[in-house]
Amino acid sequence: MAPPQSPSIQSFFQPETSTTQPAVTGNDEDRNGFTTTEVKAFLYSTPHAWKPRVQYEDVQIAKLVSGARCVHLVARLVNFYDQPTSTSKLPHPSKRCLNVLVRDDTGMIKVKLWYLKVDYQFRLGQLVSVWTTLISGADTSKSVSITVQNAACTIDMFPERDSSCYFMVQADGDDRTLSKTPLGYGRDKQLLGLMTLMSFVEGGHDIATAKVLLCVKSIGGRKKFTTKKGDVVDVVNVMVFDDTCEATLALYGRIAKSAADWKASCTILLLSNPGFRSDKRPTLSINSNTYADVDPCMAEADWLRAFAQRLTTREVVNVPFPEGGMQEQARRTSAIC
């Protein structure tokens, strides 16, 4: 009988099994019933040139009514700011929202512009076109600003996911005349709440309808500012003035880039209900309750621009030649001394 063989060293080790799952291919379905390829195509689709598929009706803001309707409106940006949003449960970065205030010569409306990848680079005073198929009712939440409390409708849109709506800045078709007249302004009546900068600083800022007409004097460099929430944002300080005094206009966040298009002693700003704080120098700001008209079409703006232009010209000293010649003038001067 042959002696038993000793076990080999390989028998003391168990073969290793891979703990990693096989890569999911485009044909494999996840638990929601969609393939990985389909999910990626939806979440990370490449934006393309938008073309309307149906006929949109051109309307003014004052004639908008809530309901399903294909409309197109042209207006100007008077304010925009980020809206805090909760973290989404989707497997991609949460969508974000911009609150955009636009107005034409008839009224104002708030557009809640949702986005995922598109980085909108807006500036105050830009002419924009909005295509939408749904007009929502007025925003009745407590967080709504007093600027749009009287607005009868709002627009809620997500152009990256809904191909029937679109938001576009008209960079080439702006003739600088459309939607430039301030709301409530007329040649035969004064704009409600309009006051001088001195009156605003001395107590007029407490009035909800306060408006100030200012001219840009100088534009500071862009700096970084840390908010109370720890976010780092851009800030640009703009010196503004009228015929009564001067102040600083602080632009924070996205809106700070608007100052790049402004010109000293030329650009006129009509600020409605701006923020205010009094430090060493009066400081104004644009918050969610403010809307700003850039170079408004009104007689007072033309006067202030002309006033600013006169301040930039140097006075010419034109001394008349003395009667009787220089000797007579010297004799009179010596007699006085």
C-alpha positions in Angstrom: 0.0 0.0 0.0 1.4 3.3 -1.0 2.0 5.9 1.7 -0.5 8.8 1.7 0.8 11.9 -0.2 1.3 15.1 1.7 -1.1 18.0 0.7 0.3 20.7 -1.6 0.8 24.2 -0.4 -1.9 25.5 -2.8 -4.6 23.6 -1.0 -4.1 25.8 2.1 -5.2 28.9 0.1 -8.8 29.6 -1.1 -9.1 31.2 -4.6 -9.9 34.9 -4.2 -13.3 36.1 -5.6 -13.6 39.6 -6.9 -15.9 41.9 -4.8 -16.3 44.5 -7.6 -19.4 44.5 -9.6 -19.1 44.3 -13.4 -19.3 47.6 -15.2 -22.8 48.6 -16.2 -23.0 48.8 -20.0 -25.4 50.8 -22.1 -27.7 47.8 -22.4 -28.0 47.1 -18.7 -31.0 48.6 -16.9 -30.9 50.2 -13.4 -33.7 49.9 -10.9 -35.7 52.8 -12.5 -35.9 50.9 -15.8 -33.6 53.2 -17.8 -30.2 52.3 -19.1 -27.0 54.1 -18.1 -26.6 55.6 -21.6 -30.2 57.0 -21.5 -29.7 58.6 -18.1 -26.4 60.2 -19.1 -27.9 61.4 -22.3 -30.7 63.1 -20.4 -28.6 64.6 -17.5 -25.6 65.7 -19.5 -27.0 66.6 -22.9 -25.1 69.2 -24.9 -27.0 72.5 -25.3 -27.9 73.4 -28.8 -29.3 76.4 -30.7 -32.9 76.8 -29.8 -35.6 77.2 -32.4 -39.3 77.6 -31.6 -41.5 74.6 -32.8 -44.8 76.4 -32.5 -46.2 79.9 -33.0 -45.6 82.2 -30.0 -47.8 85.3 -29.5 -46.0 88.6 -28.9 -47.5 90.2 -25.7 -46.8 92.9 -23.2 -46.3 92.1 -19.6 -49.4 94.0 -18.5 -51.5 91.8 -20.7 -50.2 88.5 -19.3 -52.8 86.2 -17.6 -52.1 82.9 -15.7 -52.6 79.8 -17.7 -51.2 77.7 -20.5 -50.4 79.9 -23.5 -47.5 80.2 -25.9 -46.2 83.7 -25.5 -43.1 85.7 -26.3 -42.2 88.9 -24.5 -39.3 91.4 -24.8 -38.1 93.2 -21.7 -35.1 94.6 -19.8 -33.3 93.1 -16.9 -33.7 95.3 -13.8 -32.5 92.8 -11.1 -31.3 89.2 -10.7 -30.1 87.1 -7.8 -29.6 83.5 -6.8 -32.4 81.7 -5.0 -31.3 79.2 -2.2 -32.5 75.7 -3.1 -32.5 72.4 -1.3 -30.2 69.6 -2.3 -31.7 67.4 -4.9 -31.9 63.6 -4.5 -31.0 63.0 -8.2 -27.5 61.5 -8.9 -26.2 64.8 -10.2 -25.5 68.3 -8.9 -28.7 69.9 -7.7 -30.4 72.3 -10.0 -30.2 76.0 -9.1 -32.5 78.9 -9.7 -32.1 82.5 -10.6 -34.8 85.0 -9.8 -34.8 87.4 -12.7 -36.8 90.6 -12.7 -37.7 92.0 -16.2 -39.9 94.9 -17.2 -41.2 96.6 -20.3 -43.0 99.8 -20.7 -46.2 98.3 -19.3 -45.2 96.3 -16.2 -42.8 94.0 -14.4 -42.6 90.2 -13.9 -40.4 87.8 -12.1 -38.9 84.9 -14.0 -37.7 81.9 -12.0 -35.0 80.6 -14.2 -33.9 77.1 -13.3 -30.6 75.8 -14.7 -28.2 72.9 -14.3 -25.1 73.5 -16.5 -25.8 76.8 -18.3 -23.9 79.6 -16.5 -26.0 82.7 -17.3 -23.9 85.9 -17.4 -26.4 88.7 -17.0 -26.0 92.4 -16.7 -28.4 95.1 -15.6 -30.1 96.8 -18.5 -29.8 94.0 -21.0 -32.6 93.5 -23.4 -33.9 89.9 -23.2 -36.5 87.7 -24.9 -38.6 85.1 -23.1 -40.5 82.3 -24.7 -42.8 80.3 -22.5 -45.9 78.1 -22.7 -47.1 78.6 -19.1 -47.8 81.7 -17.0 -48.1 81.0 -13.3 -50.1 83.0 -10.7 -48.6 85.6 -8.5 -46.0 84.4 -5.9 -47.7 84.5 -2.6 -44.8 83.2 -0.5 -43.5 85.3 2.4 -40.0 85.5 0.8 -41.3 87.4 -2.2 -39.8 90.9 -2.4 -42.0 94.0 -2.3 -40.8 94.9 -5.7 -42.9 92.3 -7.4 -45.8 92.1 -4.9 -48.1 93.9 -7.3 -47.1 91.5 -10.2 -50.2 89.4 -11.2 -48.1 86.6 -12.8 -44.8 84.9 -12.6 -42.9 82.7 -15.1 -41.3 79.4 -13.9 -39.0 77.8 -16.6 -36.3 75.2 -17.0 -34.9 75.7 -20.6 -32.4 72.8 -20.2 -35.2 70.3 -19.6 -38.1 71.9 -21.4 -37.5 72.6 -25.1 -40.7 74.6 -25.3 -39.3 77.5 -23.3 -36.2 79.7 -23.7 -34.5 82.7 -22.2 -32.2 84.8 -24.5 -30.2 88.0 -24.2 -30.5 90.2 -27.3 -26.9 91.3 -27.7 -27.2 92.4 -31.3 -30.8 93.6 -31.5 -30.7 96.2 -28.8 -31.2 99.8 -30.1 -31.1 101.3 -26.6 -34.6 102.7 -26.9 -37.0 99.8 -26.2 -38.4 99.5 -22.7 -36.4 102.5 -21.4 -39.2 104.6 -20.0 -39.6 104.1 -16.2 -42.8 102.6 -15.0 -45.2 105.3 -13.9 -43.3 108.1 -15.7 -45.0 110.7 -17.8 -44.0 114.0 -19.3 -46.8 115.7 -17.4 -46.4 114.0 -14.0 -43.5 113.5 -11.6 -42.3 110.0 -11.0 -43.7 108.7 -7.7 -41.1 108.6 -4.9 -38.3 110.3 -6.8 -36.1 112.3 -4.5 -32.6 113.7 -4.3 -29.7 111.6 -2.9 -29.5 114.0 0.1 -33.1 113.5 0.9 -32.7 109.7 0.6 -29.7 109.7 3.0 -31.5 111.9 5.5 -34.5 109.6 5.9 -36.0 109.0 2.6 -34.6 105.4 2.6 -37.4 104.5 5.0 -40.0 105.0 2.3 -40.9 101.8 0.4 -41.4 103.7 -2.9 -38.1 105.7 -2.6 -36.3 106.3 -5.9 -33.0 108.1 -6.6 -31.5 109.2 -9.9 -27.7 108.9 -9.8 -24.8 109.4 -12.2 -21.7 107.1 -12.1 -18.6 109.0 -11.0 -16.0 106.2 -10.8 -15.9 102.4 -10.8 -13.6 100.6 -8.4 -11.8 97.3 -8.9 -13.4 93.9 -8.3 -12.7 92.5 -4.9 -13.6 89.3 -2.9 -16.1 89.4 -0.1 -17.1 86.7 2.4 -20.7 86.6 3.3 -22.2 85.6 6.6 -22.9 82.2 5.2 -19.2 81.8 4.3 -19.6 82.2 0.6 -17.0 84.2 -1.3 -18.5 86.6 -3.8 -17.3 89.5 -5.9 -17.9 93.0 -4.9 -17.5 96.3 -6.8 -17.8 99.7 -5.3 -19.2 102.4 -7.6 -19.1 106.1 -6.7 -22.4 107.8 -7.6 -23.7 111.3 -7.2 -26.3 113.8 -8.1 -26.4 117.6 -7.7 -26.8 117.3 -3.9 -24.2 114.8 -2.6 -22.2 111.6 -3.3 -22.5 108.0 -2.1 -21.1 104.5 -2.7 -23.1 101.9 -4.6 -21.9 98.4 -3.6 -22.6 95.6 -6.1 -22.3 92.1 -4.7 -22.2 88.7 -6.4 -23.5 88.2 -10.0 -24.7 91.7 -10.3 -21.1 93.1 -9.8 -20.3 92.4 -13.5 -22.9 95.0 -14.6 -20.5 97.8 -13.8 -18.2 96.7 -16.6 -20.5 98.4 -19.2 -20.9 101.7 -17.2 -19.1 104.9 -18.0 -18.1 107.6 -15.6 -20.1 110.9 -15.9 -22.3 109.3 -18.6 -24.2 106.3 -17.2 -27.4 107.2 -15.3 -29.0 104.8 -12.8 -32.6 105.0 -11.5 -32.6 102.9 -8.3 -36.0 102.0 -6.8 -36.0 101.1 -3.1 -32.2 100.4 -2.9 -30.6 99.1 0.3 -28.9 101.7 2.5 -26.4 101.8 5.4 -24.6 104.8 6.8 -20.9 104.3 7.5 -18.2 106.8 7.0 -19.8 107.4 3.6 -23.5 106.7 2.7 -23.6 103.3 1.0 -26.4 102.0 -1.3 -26.8 98.4 -2.5 -29.1 96.4 -4.8 -30.9 93.7 -3.0 -34.0 91.5 -3.7 -36.3 94.5 -3.1 -34.5 96.7 -5.6 -34.9 97.2 -9.3 -32.5 99.3 -11.3 -33.0 101.1 -14.6 -29.8 101.8 -16.6 -29.9 105.0 -18.7 -33.7 105.5 -18.4 -35.5 107.6 -20.9 -36.6 110.7 -18.9 -35.9 114.4 -18.9 -34.4 114.3 -15.4 -31.8 111.7 -16.5 -30.8 114.0 -19.5 -30.4 116.9 -17.1 -28.3 115.0 -14.7 -26.0 113.7 -17.5 -25.5 117.2 -18.8 -24.8 118.4 -15.3 -22.1 115.6 -14.9 -20.6 116.5 -18.2 -20.2 120.2 -17.2 -18.3 119.1 -14.1 -15.7 117.3 -16.2 -14.9 120.4 -18.3 -12.3 122.8 -17.0 -13.3 126.4 -16.7 -11.4 128.7 -19.0 -10.0 131.9 -17.4 -10.5 134.7 -19.9 -9.2 137.9 -18.4 -10.1 140.9 -20.6 -7.3 143.1 -21.8 -7.2 146.3 -19.6 -8.4 149.6 -21.1 -5.6 152.0 -21.7 -2.9 149.4 -22.0 -0.6 147.6 -19.5 1.0 150.8 -18.3 -2.4 152.2 -17.2 -3.2 149.0 -15.4 0.1 149.0 -13.6 -0.4 152.6 -12.5 -3.8 151.8 -11.0 -2.4 148.8 -9.2 0.5 150.8 -7.7 -1.9 153.5 -6.6 -4.0 151.0 -4.7 -0.9 149.4 -3.0 
